[in-house]
Amino acid sequence: MGTVVSSPVRLKDGARLYSVLHPAAGRRPVTVVFLHGWTLDNRLWRQQIADLPECLGAPVRMLAFDLRGHGRSDATHGADATLEQLGDDLAEVIRQRVPRGPIVLVGHSLGGMAIMEYAHRHAASFARRVVGVVLVSTSAEGSSRTSYGLSPRLARVMRVLEVQGAGLLARSGAWRPHRRLMPLLAPGVRWLVFGHRVDTSWVALTASMVGNAPLCAIGGFRPSVDLHHRVDTLAAMSGLPVAVLVGSADRLTPPVCAETIARELPDAELRECEDAGHMLPIERPECVTEAIVSVIRRAGRSRTPRQRQAEAPGRRRTVKAG
């Protein structure tokens, strides 16, 4: 992998975000910025980071960081556990760690929502810097489509209970008492976020990431996710190379979430991974890497963001991935 540069991003409010930069040779190669999902951390992307340079066959810089309140980044403090704050954080991460050159943003779940917030709150920066987007297992409609694999009535009850429980966790500080309980909770994790084919190593990595998330982050971001509605903001991505990925067995952001996004972006490539759940970067790493490669190559063939928008043919390619 070559040299890896690990350093904190210091934000205006004093918070520090842990980041890992994988440099690349060449004059201003594209930088892929990875944003992980809720309760996870940058380890979610380790397979994509390992495979992407060889699959692309060209220099590529890669930056992965732990979102506020996750992984090795500073814990949240209640009021800052919002998607709006994550959008602002992303703008600052880009300013400090990727000051020049084209960027492809890759976001999973909460990370995908943070990308939408960045596009909404920092529209000029998004239009100037971003040349492609990959949205993985995410939603532009918050948790309104979350089913947990249950009937619509039971799903509504579950969402209410989840929001109420999140309120208690949000006030619990940066403790991680659930870390010791993760072996007991692993079966529930396996059922909730994975599809029909599951490897024990996938569950172990996911449990490790969730166990490392403080209670204030687990609970704190839930209300903001519930209120998230950025369907209109997707227009900022019109004309960009975009890939939208979802697992056919995703209980948290089911295929209808991806279909809504793709409907707003008729030139996007929609990939549905058969029998996979919510954790596509782990369950179907090759599918996610292929989507990133496709977006980078399409971006390389394009010219300016405005020209891409004018030339967009308005046709979407849907791929069924095994």
C-alpha positions, -999 to 999 in steps of 0.1 A, spaced: 0 0 0 30 23 3 31 53 27 1 59 49 -3 93 66 -24 93 98 -32 127 113 -61 144 130 -83 170 114 -89 198 139 -123 214 135 -134 249 144 -152 238 176 -121 220 188 -131 185 179 -105 162 162 -113 137 135 -90 107 130 -81 104 93 -59 81 72 -45 93 39 -31 69 13 -10 91 -11 -4 83 -47 22 93 -73 13 114 -102 1 149 -109 -32 156 -91 -47 121 -92 -83 117 -82 -88 114 -44 -115 90 -31 -129 101 2 -146 74 22 -174 80 48 -185 51 69 -220 44 84 -236 49 118 -218 33 147 -189 21 124 -155 35 116 -129 37 88 -122 0 90 -153 -6 70 -134 4 38 -103 -17 43 -110 -41 14 -118 -12 -10 -86 6 0 -66 -26 -5 -81 -34 -39 -89 -1 -56 -54 9 -69 -49 -25 -87 -85 -27 -100 -83 9 -113 -48 4 -128 -39 41 -122 -27 63 -93 -54 71 -68 -53 89 -35 -76 76 -8 -87 93 24 -107 75 51 -117 92 83 -138 85 114 -169 106 115 -175 128 146 -183 106 176 -171 74 159 -139 53 160 -109 73 171 -125 107 165 -136 128 194 -170 120 210 -200 141 203 -216 165 228 -253 162 222 -261 192 201 -234 184 175 -246 149 167 -264 160 136 -262 153 99 -258 191 93 -227 190 115 -213 160 95 -218 179 63 -198 208 77 -172 184 90 -168 169 55 -163 203 40 -135 210 66 -119 176 60 -117 183 23 -103 218 29 -75 205 51 -67 171 37 -76 174 0 -70 211 -8 -65 204 -45 -76 181 -73 -108 162 -82 -127 142 -56 -149 111 -57 -171 108 -25 -180 73 -13 -206 71 15 -222 42 33 -255 47 52 -249 77 75 -219 86 54 -241 88 23 -265 111 42 -235 133 52 -225 136 15 -260 149 8 -257 174 36 -224 186 23 -240 190 -12 -268 210 4 -249 232 28 -217 237 7 -231 237 -28 -203 258 -44 -176 236 -29 -194 205 -40 -199 217 -75 -162 228 -78 -145 198 -63 -166 167 -67 -164 147 -99 -183 116 -89 -203 100 -61 -209 64 -49 -239 60 -25 -239 27 -7 -269 14 14 -282 48 22 -313 69 20 -324 104 10 -356 99 31 -342 93 65 -355 62 83 -391 65 68 -385 34 47 -367 13 73 -385 -20 77 -363 -41 99 -376 -70 79 -410 -66 96 -445 -57 86 -452 -20 81 -471 -17 114 -445 -34 134 -418 -14 116 -435 18 127 -436 6 163 -399 -3 161 -389 31 148 -407 48 177 -391 26 203 -357 31 186 -360 69 187 -370 68 224 -342 45 233 -317 67 213 -327 97 235 -316 78 266 -283 67 250 -276 102 237 -274 114 273 -251 86 284 -218 102 275 -188 86 259 -191 53 277 -188 20 258 -203 -5 283 -217 -25 254 -182 -34 242 -180 -63 266 -215 -75 255 -208 -76 218 -202 -114 217 -238 -118 231 -252 -92 208 -234 -106 177 -264 -128 166 -286 -97 166 -261 -77 146 -258 -106 122 -296 -107 116 -300 -69 114 -273 -58 90 -263 -89 70 -280 -108 42 -284 -145 36 -247 -154 33 -226 -144 63 -190 -150 73 -180 -150 109 -152 -126 102 -177 -100 89 -197 -102 120 -166 -99 142 -154 -68 124 -188 -52 126 -192 -60 163 -158 -45 169 -167 -13 152 -201 -10 170 -184 -19 203 -160 10 197 -188 36 192 -197 56 224 -233 56 236 -236 93 229 -230 87 192 -252 56 190 -281 75 204 -272 111 194 -274 108 156 -307 88 155 -331 119 157 -312 136 129 -314 105 107 -351 104 114 -355 139 101 -332 136 71 -349 144 38 -326 155 10 -344 142 -21 -343 177 -36 -306 180 -29 -299 151 -52 -302 175 -81 -268 188 -71 -254 155 -84 -272 156 -117 -248 151 -145 -221 136 -123 -211 100 -126 -230 84 -97 -234 48 -86 -261 37 -62 -257 3 -44 -282 -16 -23 -285 -52 -10 -317 -69 -19 -321 -81 17 -312 -48 33 -335 -43 64 -323 -8 72 -322 10 38 -342 -14 16 -340 -13 -22 -369 13 -24 -344 38 -8 -319 33 -37 -347 34 -62 -358 69 -49 -323 82 -53 -319 67 -88 -352 81 -99 -339 116 -91 -306 108 -109 -317 92 -142 -280 89 -154 -270 70 -122 -259 34 -123 -281 14 -99 -266 -19 -86 -287 -43 -65 -267 -70 -48 -287 -102 -46 -291 -117 -11 -269 -90 5 -278 -69 35 -268 -35 47 -230 -40 50 -221 -41 13 -185 -29 17 -179 -61 38 -204 -85 22 -198 -76 -14 -165 -57 -14 -158 -65 -51 -191 -50 -61 -184 -18 -42 -149 -15 -56 -161 -21 -91 -187 7 -87 -160 31 -75 -137 22 -104 -166 27 -128 -174 62 -114 -137 72 -115 -134 61 -151 -166 79 -162 -154 110 -144 -121 108 -162 -139 108 -196 -160 138 -186 -149 174 -186 -163 201 -163 -193 196 -139 -215 220 -160 -206 202 -192 -214 169 -177 -248 182 -166 -255 195 -201 -244 162 -218 -262 138 -194 -282 115 -216 -309 108 -190 -306 71 -191 -299 48 -161 -282 15 -162 -294 -10 -136 -271 -39 -127 -281 -70 -108 -250 -80 -88 -245 -115 -73 
